[in-house]
Amino acid sequence: FFRGPVPMAEFAVEPWDYDAVLQSDEPNLYSVDVGDGVRRAPLAEADLIGLPFPDQPHINTMTRLMRRAMDKFAERNSFGHRVKCEDGTWGGYTFVSYAAFGARALAFGAGLRERCPWLKDQDRIGVYGKNELDWVVTQHGTYSQNLTLVPIYDTFGESAVKYIIEHSDLSVIVVSQQNLPTLLKTVRDTPIVRLVVVMGTDAARPSELREDCQFTTVPGVEGESPGPTPAPVEYGPESLCLILYTSGTTGNPKGVMISHANLLSTCAGLLHSIGGDVRDTDTLLSYLPLAHGFENAMHAAGMAQGACCGFYRGDVRVLIDDAVALQPTLFAGVPRVYQRVHQVVLANFAAKPWPLRVLIAKAVRDQVYYHRHGQGRSYVWDALVFAKVKAALGGRVRMFFTGSAPLSPVLQEFIKVCFGCPMYEGYGMTETGAISNACDLRDPNVGHVGGPMVSCEMKIASVPEMNYTTADEPCPRGEVLLRGPCIMVGYYREPGLTAEVLDADGWLRTGDIGRFNRNGTLSIVDRKKNIFKLAQGEYIAVERLEGVFLQCELVGQLFVYGNSYKDVLVAIVVPDPLALIPFCLGLGLPDVVPFREEGWKESFAALCQLPVVEEAVLKQITAKGREDKLKGFEIPKAVYLEGEVNDLNQGFSVENDLLTPTFKLKRPKLLAHYQAQVDAMYSRLG
């Protein structure tokens, strides 16, 4: 009675028509029409803003931004990491000042030129590893010499690393200790690499390294600098600073060329949206890959304001422990991270004794009501319930950031309510410098991605084959097109692919279907790329459907499949152990091992093979589809449950090559991996 399994739906809140609010007559904080259907931010109505400090036009490269921070915030903390104690435990964070960090970066850049006389302006330097201090020393040192940084996701294997090295002609690669073994296997057959630089101070030359390839450490390169604070090379904002290889859901990754002007205009967009709310006393927890544009934009904005940044230890399984130690005030995450936070918080709520569950459910519903109606918060509920939730991330988070993919309105509202702080949702892609649209922190509404930032303008184009047009009522709908100084230069060595997405007038075709709301915001409602027809001729926008079904309590991950030879959909589902195991205990199934107890993974895998469990998951997916008013053909008619999960409760992971490093589904790989299960489901359906 007191601690029995409880459906997490116990903490569900009143349904809310989020879209109706967006079509109301509320003040338009977001966009103005400047003619021909083009919309801009009100601050940029006359002209787009491409610099973080318009009154300081000389701050037009990342190196000049760093030099400004070295002078303006000289003694303030810049970047930090946790220190490992002699007894093997982890202590607190230690930081370097902006002045000390800048000096290291300048020394690395100058030392690299001394060590590598073959390097010319705009040559490419690779960096392969997780976020850490030597990573950003490499980054800004590379910038200081007018060289182009090519980040490589630390999760990439030999084939992807080899492709990027050869495609971008990397003669120098900086690598973490953890990624060195993979790099050595690649370099063995890649003679273009002439220097391997290892992060950290303690590294002996590996015996496997080619004899004609040089080897040193990041501090070793710094030591070759001709002086303690060498002057950087002068260059202009049109120089490339990054080539970001997209993680590639299909085929080889594409190299997105980002200039200093591109990155600083994204920084400008962030500062003019949230600049007054980011302070030189703020702290950011850095764990999203620096190989992705979003984390780079966050770092640039933090440097512009003098905020500090603490790196995680490289293991997301102990991310919460790092957060408690760092006590960040700013927390950025992709939707998958917030989904896990949501699931863990709900599981903790559900594990409480019955009287406390009743109290918590009341607190959640009350705070949601107050939030929706602009009535502030209940300090009583904050003290009794939500202070403990907030403490899970260190207790000081006052602003969340999210991007990379749409975040469901229900989830966004839950995070805002439980942690008692606003969430800054951005929209964009690598090709837009990561962020092109963003919400206003004064706006309590959810279900939209705000309006264009000051560095970007937008319009939409009709997609008649999907029944989206600019003449739609009550709101125009169509493919989102973006233009401005934040838009990429193009794809590296891929003029044909560049021409497919960038037209002659500079408009970037995003492939996303958007809706202009009456309050000036943009809502992403569909995806043009991942659509297909069923046998009866009905179009399926599969990403939109997956977004709906991922809100199901029992669903952790989901891959929906169909094709033009079939008239129904099927799905591969990785159930969420945090929800499924208590659910099965509630059903009275035998031999159920509680989560995290010895043998729980084997028990979980066995549960996923039971027809009664499969039926329960399908029933929940069907009910969710009907609740969201999906058409019958949009709801899967069969599911297969994947019960083999890793330590992050993932059945689809980067390690098994079914997810990209930014947690996007690799659909062709998923289909190949589960082809037998898909065929079996269709065979059963007849």
Disulfide bonds with the S-S distance in Angstrom:
none
